[in-house]
C-alpha cells in the first residue's frame, strides 16, 4: 500500500491545525503552518495591560482529499481526525509603541492526529509547532480595535519524513498579520484577521510551500445580554506554487472556504467563551471536512 503522508497543521485549522496525501502537491502535505479558521469573535481585541490565558479547542474531521480540479484522490474509507487543545498565553504590556501598545503571545498546541485508509491507520500525539510573536494594539474607539503584528512558527512538533503521520511540519514560517474587531453588545459585531504566510524549506524533504494568504472572519449581532450570535469561517488561497528541489510544481496551489454558525459569550469581568461549527467548500489540493471549535479566556 502506498504510504499516505499527513501533517497535524493540515487538520487543525491552528491553526493549529491540516494534511493531505502524497499524490497531492499543495503546501506540502496539503497543510499549512497557519491554522485557518482557528479563531472566532474578538480576534482583534486585546484587553487592558496584564497577563491572560486563552484556551482553544479544535475537533477537525475529513473524509476526502481533493486535487486542483476538485476531484477526490483518497480511497472511500479514508478518515482524517485531529483533536487539539492549544493554550495561548498573552501579555498585554503597558509599553507604548508609536500610537499603540505592545502585546506579546505564544501558542502551544497539544495534538492528537489520526489517519485511516485502506484498512490501515496511524496516529500520533504530542506538542505541535509552537507560535509566538509581538503585535501593536490600537483602540480606535470604544467599539473598534486592531492589532498589527508578526508571528513566527517554530518546528517544534515531532517530524519524520518516513512516517505516515506527523504533528510537526519541520520548517519555519513568518506570518505578517492585521486583525480588527468591532464590538457592540447590542448591535452589529464583526472581525477579520488577514495573514500573509512566508515559508522556509523543509530541510528533510527539500520541499518549500508557496506563499499563502488567509482571512479568518466572523459577523454577528449582540443580543444585549452578554451573548452574540452569527457566522464565522475562513478564506484560504495559496498565492505561489510549491517547489521541490528548487523546481516549481505546477498546479500545486491550495484553496478553501469555510462558513458556519458561531456564538460568543462575554461578561463585564472579561470572561469569554466562543463556539462555532464550520464546513469547508470550494476546496482544492487540501482535505475537505468540517470543524467544531471552542475558545475561552481566563483573566488573571
TASUL-V378371 format. One record per backbone hydrogen bond with DSSP energy under -0.5 kcal/mol. NH is the residue of the N-H (numbers start at 1). CO is the residue of the C=O. E is the energy in kcal/mol with one decimal. If there is no record, write none. Layout:
nh:NH co:CO e:E
nh:NH co:CO e:E
This chain:
nh:6 co:164 e:-1.3
nh:8 co:166 e:-1.4
nh:10 co:7 e:-1.3
nh:10 co:18 e:-0.6
nh:11 co:8 e:-2.4
nh:11 co:18 e:-0.9
nh:12 co:8 e:-0.8
nh:12 co:17 e:-4.1
nh:13 co:9 e:-0.7
nh:13 co:17 e:-4.1
nh:15 co:34 e:-0.6
nh:16 co:12 e:-0.5
nh:16 co:14 e:-1.9
nh:17 co:15 e:-8.5
nh:19 co:10 e:-0.9
nh:20 co:5 e:-0.6
nh:20 co:29 e:-0.7
nh:24 co:21 e:-1.9
nh:25 co:23 e:-0.6
nh:26 co:24 e:-0.8
nh:27 co:252 e:-0.5
nh:30 co:26 e:-1.7
nh:30 co:27 e:-0.6
nh:31 co:27 e:-1.4
nh:31 co:28 e:-1.0
nh:36 co:34 e:-1.3
nh:38 co:35 e:-2.1
nh:45 co:42 e:-0.8
nh:46 co:44 e:-0.6
nh:50 co:92 e:-2.1
nh:52 co:90 e:-2.7
nh:53 co:298 e:-1.6
nh:54 co:88 e:-3.0
nh:55 co:296 e:-2.5
nh:56 co:86 e:-2.0
nh:57 co:294 e:-2.4
nh:58 co:84 e:-2.7
nh:59 co:292 e:-2.2
nh:60 co:82 e:-2.7
nh:61 co:290 e:-2.5
nh:62 co:80 e:-2.3
nh:63 co:288 e:-1.0
nh:64 co:288 e:-0.6
nh:66 co:286 e:-2.4
nh:67 co:71 e:-2.3
nh:70 co:67 e:-1.9
nh:73 co:65 e:-2.7
nh:74 co:65 e:-0.5
nh:78 co:75 e:-1.8
nh:79 co:116 e:-2.6
nh:80 co:62 e:-2.7
nh:81 co:114 e:-2.7
nh:82 co:60 e:-2.2
nh:83 co:112 e:-2.4
nh:84 co:58 e:-2.7
nh:85 co:110 e:-2.1
nh:86 co:56 e:-3.1
nh:87 co:85 e:-0.5
nh:87 co:108 e:-0.9
nh:88 co:54 e:-3.6
nh:89 co:106 e:-2.5
nh:90 co:52 e:-2.9
nh:90 co:88 e:-0.5
nh:91 co:104 e:-3.1
nh:92 co:50 e:-2.6
nh:92 co:90 e:-0.6
nh:93 co:91 e:-0.9
nh:93 co:102 e:-1.8
nh:97 co:100 e:-2.7
nh:100 co:97 e:-2.2
nh:101 co:137 e:-1.7
nh:102 co:95 e:-2.4
nh:103 co:135 e:-2.4
nh:104 co:91 e:-2.2
nh:105 co:133 e:-1.7
nh:106 co:89 e:-1.6
nh:107 co:131 e:-3.2
nh:108 co:87 e:-2.2
nh:110 co:85 e:-2.7
nh:111 co:109 e:-0.6
nh:111 co:126 e:-3.3
nh:112 co:83 e:-2.0
nh:113 co:124 e:-3.0
nh:114 co:81 e:-2.7
nh:115 co:122 e:-2.6
nh:116 co:79 e:-3.0
nh:117 co:120 e:-2.6
nh:120 co:117 e:-2.0
nh:122 co:115 e:-2.3
nh:124 co:113 e:-2.5
nh:126 co:111 e:-2.0
nh:128 co:109 e:-3.0
nh:129 co:167 e:-0.5
nh:131 co:107 e:-1.9
nh:132 co:152 e:-2.1
nh:133 co:105 e:-1.8
nh:134 co:150 e:-0.6
nh:135 co:103 e:-2.1
nh:136 co:148 e:-2.9
nh:137 co:101 e:-3.3
nh:137 co:135 e:-0.5
nh:138 co:146 e:-2.6
nh:140 co:138 e:-0.8
nh:140 co:144 e:-1.0
nh:141 co:144 e:-1.7
nh:145 co:181 e:-2.4
nh:146 co:138 e:-2.4
nh:147 co:179 e:-2.5
nh:148 co:136 e:-2.1
nh:149 co:177 e:-2.3
nh:150 co:134 e:-1.9
nh:151 co:175 e:-2.6
nh:152 co:132 e:-3.0
nh:153 co:173 e:-2.5
nh:154 co:130 e:-2.4
nh:154 co:152 e:-0.6
nh:156 co:154 e:-2.3
nh:158 co:127 e:-0.7
nh:163 co:160 e:-2.2
nh:166 co:6 e:-1.0
nh:167 co:158 e:-1.0
nh:168 co:158 e:-1.3
nh:173 co:153 e:-1.4
nh:174 co:198 e:-2.6
nh:175 co:151 e:-3.0
nh:176 co:174 e:-0.6
nh:176 co:196 e:-2.3
nh:177 co:149 e:-2.4
nh:178 co:194 e:-2.0
nh:179 co:147 e:-2.5
nh:180 co:192 e:-2.3
nh:181 co:145 e:-2.8
nh:182 co:190 e:-3.1
nh:183 co:143 e:-2.4
nh:187 co:184 e:-1.5
nh:189 co:220 e:-2.9
nh:190 co:182 e:-1.7
nh:191 co:218 e:-2.5
nh:192 co:180 e:-2.0
nh:193 co:216 e:-2.3
nh:194 co:178 e:-2.9
nh:195 co:214 e:-3.0
nh:196 co:176 e:-2.7
nh:197 co:195 e:-0.5
nh:197 co:212 e:-2.9
nh:198 co:174 e:-2.9
nh:198 co:196 e:-0.6
nh:200 co:172 e:-2.6
nh:202 co:207 e:-3.0
nh:203 co:170 e:-0.7
nh:203 co:201 e:-0.8
nh:205 co:202 e:-0.6
nh:206 co:202 e:-2.5
nh:207 co:202 e:-0.7
nh:208 co:243 e:-3.1
nh:209 co:200 e:-0.5
nh:209 co:207 e:-0.5
nh:212 co:197 e:-2.1
nh:213 co:237 e:-2.4
nh:214 co:195 e:-2.2
nh:215 co:235 e:-2.5
nh:216 co:193 e:-2.2
nh:217 co:233 e:-2.4
nh:218 co:191 e:-2.0
nh:219 co:231 e:-2.6
nh:220 co:189 e:-3.0
nh:221 co:229 e:-2.6
nh:222 co:187 e:-3.7
nh:223 co:227 e:-3.0
nh:224 co:185 e:-2.2
nh:228 co:264 e:-2.5
nh:229 co:221 e:-1.7
nh:230 co:262 e:-2.5
nh:231 co:219 e:-2.7
nh:232 co:260 e:-2.4
nh:233 co:217 e:-2.2
nh:234 co:258 e:-0.7
nh:235 co:215 e:-2.2
nh:236 co:256 e:-3.0
nh:237 co:213 e:-2.9
nh:238 co:254 e:-2.7
nh:239 co:211 e:-2.3
nh:240 co:211 e:-1.4
nh:243 co:208 e:-2.4
nh:244 co:247 e:-2.5
nh:245 co:206 e:-2.8
nh:247 co:244 e:-1.8
nh:249 co:242 e:-2.8
nh:250 co:248 e:-0.6
nh:252 co:249 e:-0.8
nh:255 co:284 e:-1.8
nh:256 co:236 e:-2.0
nh:257 co:281 e:-2.1
nh:258 co:234 e:-2.6
nh:259 co:279 e:-1.6
nh:260 co:232 e:-1.1
nh:262 co:230 e:-2.6
nh:263 co:275 e:-2.6
nh:264 co:228 e:-2.8
nh:265 co:273 e:-3.1
nh:266 co:226 e:-2.1
nh:267 co:271 e:-1.5
nh:270 co:267 e:-1.6
nh:272 co:297 e:-1.2
nh:273 co:265 e:-2.5
nh:274 co:295 e:-2.7
nh:275 co:263 e:-2.2
nh:276 co:293 e:-2.0
nh:277 co:261 e:-2.0
nh:278 co:291 e:-2.6
nh:279 co:259 e:-2.1
nh:280 co:289 e:-2.4
nh:281 co:257 e:-3.8
nh:284 co:255 e:-2.5
nh:285 co:67 e:-0.7
nh:286 co:66 e:-0.7
nh:288 co:64 e:-2.3
nh:290 co:61 e:-2.4
nh:291 co:278 e:-2.4
nh:292 co:59 e:-2.3
nh:293 co:276 e:-2.7
nh:294 co:57 e:-3.0
nh:295 co:274 e:-2.1
nh:296 co:55 e:-1.7
nh:297 co:272 e:-1.9
nh:298 co:53 e:-3.1
nh:300 co:51 e:-1.4
